[in-house]
């Protein structure tokens, strides 16, 4: 590492995170830290039933309790045309139920009181008369003859079907299957799980009756988009709405949607003329906010006699809950699931998807993945491993035989994607070498001869992130661009304002490093601000691993714009032609005379004090970046497991993760993101589950039932890397925050299936708990 790089903190430098100083000292500024004068508190009454008609809501007793200021019902919200709101997917969602409840935990009424405890206590005094209806808890039950109609509020809705969506070519795929020497089928369920951020969702709504200005402090990953949606829902002029998203204690997609609590709190503040604070508890967060996954998937892979993949056919049924509220691009009803061809050169594919209403919480979110890519990656990687087992081919060799080759990029997939760049064989070779694969395979065979249950799992994933060109990618019509506004002060210090919103990714450091690289201002001299719609340029926020691919590109582009103006200023100061100046990070010098130079700081000072005739003062700019294409990070993960025959317990012995995310801005931050994602993938694969009984009761609404991995359970991670820059990104970066959660669940489960394959066990749905493994072994007659 050069001394110049270390001084500036540019791209490739593992400088410490700037934001950690305040976090480690307990000086973070989270939503619950905000206390406004004359602030009231809100609590929400939620339905105990998954499906029930509301006959009557009696609020008299609750209204009479000490400290209670108001009790809000759906009927009151309806009087202000706020009983229903649009969802991210263009459906409608109840704010407070008026006709019936459609999932356990649905919002029924809200209490506004002087203190949080008074509001919570008053909930017990609200009496609701319900007629319980049959609950629908799966797509199979939703489409069954005679199934209860969930969305009887929607005109023309006669069943529980939401959408049908297709991608690829059915005709060529059928023809390829007809020629196949072997067809391998896998039916698997990727169960509902939850991002479960450390900080739950909440807001403080402060509508000033004198000015009409609404300031809403909110746990939002996308404050600008939320502002626009709020303007559409409430009818408030958008210029009078300010969304402030302070420090977030994690998000992982959970804090993208608009939740009913936000709307009710804002309406209450508007009607009462005082600030209203609402923060949900953990059970509310788990039972009612945006979940992830819940895909029932069937995949067929056609292979020829030489082990070459000929075609892929996939169908999925999506469980969308009571309202279609998935946070995803408008055009893609099943998200970006059609990336399911993965890292493989599959000539033709046909993907179909159907979505269904059920009596569960709505709002499928991209939990540390880019719009359903995790489900797609899981299916293809599980299917490829099963195919290798059935064909009797080494799973690594089978993958290598079918990888897209480096010379094929940019690669046009069978479902319409244009992969930007990649070297999949190299990433696999690095992973296998680090694992010691050949020696390990021999060790596994020897141990199996002794009756031990052990296996190796591989997953070679390709992710698609950032959201692409706005003509194709939007949410509710908002193009998925992002923005950066950079202002250099006379003394050469800078402030960078972004349309993104960090939830722990290290934006204050990473984006400052891009400025340091492109403009030469040391990273410590660049302040990064996000999350305030009154000061930040309009952007679509942070989710789907889009910060570096989109906002990072905007930062690089605006830095270059300012560098070109600084070049003119330096030429003026040096009395030289612009064409004769050479840029070296941090300064311009005259070609052939390096001693004649001006620093970026001197150029910045001149922008306010010593300008060429006709030049506008100042050194600042804004850039809105609409990406020409998605970026495609990839990698190979390898896992080794041992299984106890007597208990079914799975022990992860090794986990090697090789990621290629293009150019790494801060390698230390990248490694931290990978560690976190691998831990989340472990939790999903082995521990986490939100399920429902036949009456629609949620099982998994607290951390006693919904298990998240801690330091005791999480295995050790061994990291490796390759670097294949994106050719269309200004700095070649691709994004990495979600890759480990996309790729690792299949690697973990493939290791288990490889270990169990000698017994004819080909699938166990996640989470792969010890009781499932034990039962699978016993079903094959395997005992201790």
N, C-alpha and C positions, 0 to 999 in steps of 0.2 A: 504494500500500500504506500503510495507516494505521500510525502509530507504535505504537498498541495491539496491532495484529496482529503487528507485528515483535517487540514485546516478549514477547508470549505464544507466538508460533510456532504459531498456530492454523491452521485449514483455509484453504488457498490461499496459504500462506506458503512460499516456497522456502528454508527454512532448511537449513543444511548437515547432513549425516547425523551423528547422534551417535556411531554405531558406528565411523565411519571413523577416529577418533582412534587407536583401538587397532590397527585393521587396517593403517593406513599405517605404523605404528611396528613392525610385525611382532609385535604382542602378541595376535593372535588365538589362540584356544584350540581347536585342531582335534584330531581323534581321535588322530593320531599323536604329539601333544604329551604325551599321558597316559602316564606310566610308573608302574606300581603295584609295591609291594614283592613280591618273589618271583614276578614275572610270567613266564609261559611264552609261547611263540610257536607259532602254527599255520600250516601251509601245506597246500594242497589239491592232490591229484593229480586231474587232469582227463582225460577220455577223448580219445584222438586220433581216435576214430571217431564218426561221426554215428549209427550204428545197429549194435550188436553185442551178442551174447550173452556174458555173463561166465561163464566156466567155473571159474576159480579166481583168487584173489588171494593171492599169497605175500608176507607182510610180514616174514619172519624176518630177512632181511638189513638191511632198513631199521630194524628194532627194535634191531639190534646196533650201529648207528652211534653215534659219540660224541655225547653230549648229548641223544639221543632218549629221551623219557620214555614215549611211547605212540604207537601207530599205530592209528587208528580206521577201521573198515570199516563197510559197510552191515549186515553180519551182527551186529557188536557193537551198532550202533544199534538193530537190530531186537530184540535181547534186552531193550532198555529201551523198546520200543514207540515209537522215534523214527526209524525208517527212512523213514517217509513223513510228510508234513505237509499240512494244508489250504492251498489257495491263496486269493487274494483273490476269486476267482470261484467258490469252492465246489468246485473239483476237488481232486484229490490230486496231490502232487508228491514225487518221491523226494528225500530229504535226502542220503543216499549210496546209490548204485546197489546193488541186491541181485541182481536177475535179469538185467538188461541195461542198456546205455546207450542213450539215445534222442536225444542231440544231441552234436556235437563240443564239448568243453568241460564236459560234465556232470561233477559231483563224484563221484568213485569212492572215494577214501580221503583221510584227513588225517593229518598227522604233527604231534605235539606235542613241542617240543624246548625247550632252554634258551635258544637264540638263534634269530633268524629265519633266519640263514644255515644253521645246522644242520638246521632243519626243511626248508628248500628243498632242500638237498643230499640229504637222505634220500629225497626223492620219487623220485629216479632209481633207488633200490634196490628199490622196490616192483615186483614182477613180476605182471602181469595177463595171463591167458590169455583172449583174445577169439575168438569166432567172428563174423566180419563179416557183417552182413545188408544187404540192399538198402536204400538211403536214399530217403526221400520228401522232396522239397525244394520242393514247391509244392502249392497246393490242387488244381490239375488232376491232378497225379500222385497226390495223396492219394485222390481219388475215382475214379481209373481202375480198371478191372476188374483184379483180381489184385494190387492194390497191397499192399505189405507192411503188416501190422497193427502199428501203433506201440504202442497202449495195450492189449496183451494181458493186462496186469495187472488191468484193470477187468472185473468180472463183467458179462456181457451186451454188451460192446463188440465188435461184429463187423466194424466198418469204422472209418475215420478221421474220420467226421463227428462234430462236437461238438454243434452246435445249429442250429436254424432259427428265425429271428425275423422278425416282420413289423410294419409300422406303416402307418397310413393306410387307405384304402378302395380295394380292388381293383376293385369293380364300377363306381363312379363314375369312376374313373381310366380304365378300359377304354372306357367310354362317351365320355369326353372325347377320348381318342385317336382314336376312330372319326370324330369330327367335325373333326379337325384339318386345316388346310390344309397344314401342314408338320410333319414330325417330324424332329428333329435328334438324332443318336445320337453318343455319345462313349464309347469304351472306353479306360480309362486305368489305370495301375498307380501307386499311391503306394508307393514301395519302402520296405523296412525301413531305418530309420535309428536313431541312438542318441543319447541326451542327452549322453553323454560329458562329465560334469562334471569340473572341474579336479581335484577330490578324488575318488578312487575310494571304493568302499564298504568298510566294515570295522566291527569291534566289539572291545571288551574285555569279556569276561565274568568277573565276580568273584562266585562263589557262596561265601558264608562258611559253612563246615561247622559252626561253633559256633552261629550264629544262624539259619541257613537262609535268610538274606536274599540275594537275587540282585541285584547292581547291574551293569547292562549299559550301558556307554558305547557309543553306536551312531550311525552316520551315518544318522539317520532323519528323514524329513519328517513323520512321524506317530507320535510316541513313545507316546501313550496307546493308540492302536489296536494298535501293536506289543505293548505290555504285555498287552493282553487276549488277543491271538493267542498270545503266548508262554505265558500261563497255560493256554490250551486245549491247546497242543501238548505242553508239558513236564509238565503236571500240578502245577506249582508254584503255591501259593496266590497270587492276584494281589496281595494286600497285601504279600507278601514279594518282589515284583518291582519294581525301580526302573529305569526307562529314562532315561538321561541322554543327550540329544542336544546336543553342544556346537556351536561354530561349524561351519557346513557350507560347504565349498568348492564350492558349486553343488549342485543337485539335479535340477531340471527334470523331476520325476517318477521319475527313476531310483532315488531313495532312499525310495520309498514301500513296496515289497514287503518281505516277510520272505524273506531268502535263506538257502539251506542252510548257508552258512558261519556265520551267526549261531547257528543251532540247534546245530551241531556244537561250536562254541566254548563255548557254554553247557553242553552236556552234558559236555564234557571238564572244564570247571571244576568242575562238580558232582561228577564222579567222582574227580577228582584233588585237589580241595580247594585249588587255587591259581588265580590269575587267568590267563586265556588271551587273548592278543591275536592278532587276524587282520586283515590289511589286504591287499586284492587288488591285483595289479598292473594296468597298463593293458590288457593283452591279456585278462586274466580279466574285467575290467569290460566290455569291448566284446563279448566272445564269449559271456558267460553271463548277464549281468544284463538287466533289463527293457529291451526294445527299444521302438520305436514304429512305427506305421503298418503296412505290409505288407497293404494292401487292394487287391484287384483289383476295379475298379468299372466298371459299365456304366450309363450314364444316358441316358434318352430324354426329350426335351422336346417337348411338343405345343404348337403355336402356331397362332393363327388368321390369316386373310388380312390383318388389320391389325397383326400383330406383337404381339398380346397372348398371354401365356402361358396355356394352358388346363389343362395337367396335367403332372406329372412322374412318371416311373417309373424306379426305380433298383434294381439288384441288385448285391450285393457278395459276394465270397468273401474271408473273413478267414483269413490264415495265422497260427495261434495258437502254433505251435511244439509241443514235445513234451508240454506240460502246459497246460491252460487256466488261465492265471494272470493274466489281464488285471486291472489295478487299475481298477475301475469300479463304479458302483452295481449292486447285486444284480439289480434288475429289468431292466436293459438289457444284453442279451447282446452287442450291437454298440456299446456305449457310447451316447452321445447323438447318434449319426449321423443320426437322423431330423430334426435341425435342417437337413437338406440342402436344404430349400426356401429357406433363406437369407433374403435381404432382399426377396423377391418375393412379390407377392400372387397365389399360385398356388392356384386354387380346390380342386384335388384332387390327391392324390399317393398312391403306393403304393410302399413300401420293403420289400425283402426282403433277408435276410442269412443266410449259412451260414458256420459256422466249421469249420475242419479242423485236425486234428493233423498236424504235419510233423516231420521230424527237424532241428529248429532250436531254439535257446534259447527258452524260454517267457517269458511275462510282459509282454504289451503294456502300456505305461504311457502316461499322458497327458503326452507330452513337450511341455511348454510349451503345452498345450491342455487343454480341458475334456472329457476322455473321448471322443476320436475326432471332435471337432468340426472339427479341422483337415482331416481327410480329407473330411468333408462339405462344408466351405467350398470346398475345392479343386475338388471335382467340380462343384458348381453354378456356380462362377465360370468354370471352364474351359468348361463346357457352354454357358453364356450367351454367352461370347465367340465360340465356334464357331458358335452359332446366329446371332449378329449377322453374322458373315462370310458364312454361307450365305444369309441373307436379304437381304444387301446393305444392312443398316441400320447406321448409326453405333453403335458399341458403347456409348457413353455414352447416346445417345438411347434405345436399346433397353432399357437398364437403367431409365432414368427412366420410360419408358412403363409399366414393370411393377413399380416399387417399391411397397411398402406405404406408404401416405400417412400423414402425421402424425395426421390426424383419425381414422384407423382404430385407433389404440391405445387401450386394450389390444387387441392383435391375436391372434386365435385361428388358429393355423396349421392346415394340412391334416393334419398329423401329431400334433396334440394339444398343441402348445406355446402358452403365453399370453405373448406378448412384452409387456414392461412399458411401454416408451416408445421413441420414436425419431423422427428426422427425417433419413431417408436422402437425399432430394434436396438438403438443405442441405449435408450432408457432402460429397456429390459436387460440388456447385457450388464449395465452398471449394477442393477438391482441383484441379478443372479450372482454376479461376481462377489458382491458385498455379502450376500447370503452364504456363499460357498455351496451353490446349488447342487453340483454334481456329487460332491462328497456327501452332502446332506441326504440326497436321494438314496444313496447306498446305505446310510445309517438308518433311514426310515425302513428300508426293506429288511435289514437285519433285526431291527427291533420288532417289526411285525411278525417275524418268524418266532419270536419269543412270546407272542401273544399280546404285545403292547399295542395300544391304539394311538397312532400318531400320524400327522399329515402335514402337507405343505399346501398353502393356498396362494394363488396369484391373481391379481387383477391389473389389467393394463387399460386404464381409462382414458377417454378423451372428453374434456368438458368444453362447453361452449358458453362464453361469458361476455358481459359488458353491455348486452343488447346492441343490435346492429343499427344500420341506417334507419333514420326516422321514418322514411317512407314505408318501411315494413314493420317497425317496432314502435309501439306506442302503448300507453296505458290510459284508458278513457279518452283517447284522442290526443293526449300529451306525448309529443315525440320524445324518445328516450335519449336526448342529448344531455350534456352537462356543461358546466361553466367554471371559469376561473377569472377573478378580477385581481389584478396585481398593481399595487401602487408603491413606487419607490420614493421615499422621502428625500429632502435635500441632503441629509447627512448620509445617504446611502443605505439606510435601513429600509425594510419593506414590510408591507402587510398584504397577505394573500387571502382573499375571501372566496369561498367555494360554495357550490350548490349541493355538495354532498353532506353527509353527517356521520361522523365516526361513532362507533359503539365500542371502541377499544382497539381498533386496528392500527392506531399510531399515525393518523393523518397529519397531526401537527408536526411530526418529524418527517414523514415520507414526502409530503408535498413540498416542504421547505427544502428537502434535498434535491428535488427536481429543479427548483429555482436556483439553488446553489450550482448545480451542474450546468444549467443553460445560461445563467446570467452572471455567475461568479460572485454573487453575494453570499457570504457564509451562512450556512443553515441556521446558526444561532441568531442571526440578524433578521430572520424572516418569521414574522408572526402569522399563524394560520388561524383563520376564524371560519366557523361554520354554524349553521343552525338557527340563524335569525333572519327571517324573511324581509325585515326592514333594511338590512344591510348587505346580505349576501345576494349575488346574482341568481337568477332563476335556474334551478336545476332539479333533476328528478330524484336525487337522494342516493343513499348507499344501501344496496342490496344486490343480489345476483352477481356478486364479485365484480361490480362495475366501476368502483372508485378509480383504480389505477388505469384500467383500459379506457375509460371515458374522461373522467375528471383529471386524471394524471396527464392525459394527452392535452386537455385544455390548458393545463398549467404549463406544459412544455411549449405550447404554441403561443400563449400570451407572453411568456418569457422571451421567446425569440422575436416577437413583435417589438418588445421594449429594447432588446439588444440591437435591433436595426436602427432604432432612433438613437440609442446611445452611440452607435457607430458614427452617425452624422455629427453628434455633439463632440465626440473625440476628434473627428476630422477637423472640426472648427477650432478646437483648442490647440491642435497640433499644426494647424495651417497646412493640412495635407489633403489629398484626394481620398475619398472613401475607399476607392478601389486599391489604394496603396496600403491600407491598414490590415494587419493580421490580428485575428482574435485568438487570444490565449486565455483560458478561463480566468476571469477577474480583471482583464485589462486588454487594451488595444495598443499595438505598437506599429511603427512604420516599417514596412517591409525592408529588410536589409539594415535597419537601424533599431535594434530592440531596446536601446537605451532611451529612445524617443517614444514614450508611452504615456497613456492615461488610464487610470483605473476606472472601474465601473462606478465607484463612489465619486470620483472627480467628474465623470460624465453626468451623474445624477445631480450633483450640485450645480453644474452648468445649466441643467434643464430649468432651473429656477432663477439663475443669476446671470448667465452669459450665453445667450442664444444666438444662433445664426439669424440673420434677417429673414423674417417671414415664417419662422418656425413657431408652432404653438408651444407655450410653456408646459412644464410638467413632464413626468415620466410615469405614465400609468396607462392601463388598458384592460380590456375584457375580451375574453374569447369564449364563444359557444361552440363546443365540439360535437358534431354529429358524425359518429363513426361510420366509415365506409363499409365495415364488415364487423362481425363478431371476432373475438380472439379465441384461440383454442389451446389452452394449457392441457398438459397431459402428463402421464407418468406410469410407473409400474410399482405396485406394492406387493410384497411377499410376506407371508405369515407362516409361522410354524406353531403347531399346537400339539399338546398331549391331552388325552382324554382318560379319565378314570372310569373303568368299566363298572365299578361297583356303585358309583354315585352319578355318573354322567357329567361330572364337572369338567369343564374345558379350561385348560391353562394355556395362555398364550406365552410361548417360550421366547419367540423372537418376532419382531415386526420391523421390516426394512421398507422404507418409503423413499422412492426416487421421484422427484418432481421436476418438471420442466415448465416454468412459468415465464419463459422469455427472460428478458433482462431483469435482474433483481436490484431494486433500488437500495434497500437496506437489508442485507442478508440475515441479520439478527432478528429483525421483525418478521421476515418471511419464515424463518425457522420456528419462531414462536407461534405464528398462525398455523403452521403445519402441525405442531405439537397439539394445539387446541383442537384442530379438526380431526386428528387421528383419535383423540380421546373421545370426542363426540361420536365418531364412527364406531368406536368400541362400545359405547353405551347403547347405541341403536342396535348393534349386532347382538349384544348379549344381555341387555338389561331393560331397556326402556319400552314401555307399552302403555298406551291408553286404549282400553277396550270397553265393551258395553255388554250388559246382560240383555236378556230378551225384552225387558221392559224399558230399555234405553238408559238404565242407570250407568253413570260413568264410573269406571273402575280405573283409577289412576289420577285422581284429583288432588293428590298430596304427595309429598316426598317420602312417605312411608310406603305407598303403593307404586308411585312412579319413580323408579330408581335411576339416579344419575351417577356416573362413575366418579369416584374420588381418587386420591393418590394411592390408596391401598389396592384398588382394583385395576387401575390403569397400567398397562404394560410399559416396558421401556421401549423407546422408539430409536431406531438407527436411521439417520437421514443420509440421502445422497442427492445428487442433482446433475442435470444436463441443462444446457442453455441453447435454445433455438429461438432467436428473436422473431417477433411478429413483423412481417415486412411492411405492413401498412400503419403500424402504430409509431408515433413520432420518436419514441425512445425504445421501441421494441419490446415493451412490457406486455404481459398477457393477463395478469391477475392470478392470485393463488389462494385467497382466503377460504374458498369453498372446496377446492380440489381434494383435500384429504377426507372430507366428509362424503364427497362424491365417490371416491375410489375405494376407501377402506372397508365399508361394510361387506362388499363382495369378497374382498381378500380374506377377511376374518371367516366368513361363512364357507368360502371355498376350502379353506384349510380344514374346517370341521368335516365337510363332505368328503374331501380327499381321505381323511383319517377313517371315515366310516364306509368308504366305497368298497372295501373288501367284503363287507357284509351286505352289499346290495342296497344301501341307503343312499338315495340320490337327492333328497331335499328335506330340509327342516326350515320352516318359516321363522323369521326373526320375531322376537328376540330368541336366540338359541340358548335357552335356559337348560340347566342340568336335568330337570325333570323331562323335558322333551327328548334330550339325548338318551337318557336312561330308558325311556319308553321305546324309542326307536331301536335301541340295542336289544331290549327284551323281546320286541316284536319279531326279531330275527333269531331268537333263541340264544342270544349271547348273555352269559352270566359271568360272574367273577371267575 
